[in-house]
């Protein structure tokens, strides 16, 4: 993902979730980034840009049973 795409997606997620606590960090692979909420990893965001005119993003969030038990 380009730096511009990262900023755009971060701004969207902050607005959608009504928080400024979202951070996006690049990974070694170019097709995804890590999404953090208040310094805790929330998930991995993938970009689908094979068709340059129809770009989409896919946010995968993993929830551990342990986290549910603690909630």
ABEGO torsion letter per residue (X at the ends): XBAAAAAAAAAAAAAAAGBAABBBBBBABAABBBBBBGGBBAEBBBBBAABAABBBBBBBBBBBAAAAAAX
